[in-house]
Amino acid sequence: MGIKEKLEQQLDAKLEKWKSEIDEVEAEARAREARAEAEKADAEVQKELWSKVDSLKKRVDQGEKRLAELKDAGEDRLRSLKEEIDRLVA
């Protein structure tokens, strides 16, 4: 085997090794990218859920206030409270 053939073999072997490494690193990069996307999606879902919790807490606060007003309301206040309560529970 001459020098040219030997160099070709060495270079071919190294190229195959590098190509294999590229495949491995690309697979790892895709896996990490997928995990990052999943974590981002989880964070967005969590943010939406906490926002919903806050919204529901505000409704509970409003409902409790209206209930307290309703208990003490006279006939004159009853109509406007009914409208407020209807909007709140809709």
FENMO-V338037 format. One record per backbone hydrogen bond with DSSP energy under -0.5 kcal/mol. NH is the residue of the N-H (numbers start at 0). CO is the residue of the C=O. If there is no record, write none. Layout:
[[NH,CO] [NH,CO]]
This chain:
[[5,1] [6,2] [7,3] [8,4] [9,5] [10,6] [11,7] [12,8] [13,9] [14,10] [15,11] [16,12] [17,13] [18,14] [19,15] [20,16] [21,17] [22,18] [23,19] [24,20] [25,21] [26,22] [27,23] [28,24] [29,25] [30,26] [31,27] [32,28] [33,29] [34,30] [35,31] [36,32] [37,33] [38,34] [39,35] [40,36] [41,37] [42,38] [43,39] [44,40] [45,41] [46,42] [47,43] [48,44] [49,45] [50,46] [51,47] [52,48] [53,49] [54,50] [55,51] [56,52] [57,53] [58,54] [59,55] [60,56] [61,57] [62,58] [63,59] [64,60] [65,61] [66,62] [67,63] [68,64] [69,65] [70,66] [71,67] [72,68] [72,69] [76,73] [77,73] [78,74] [80,76] [81,77] [82,78] [83,79] [84,80] [85,81] [86,82] [87,83] [88,84] [89,85]]
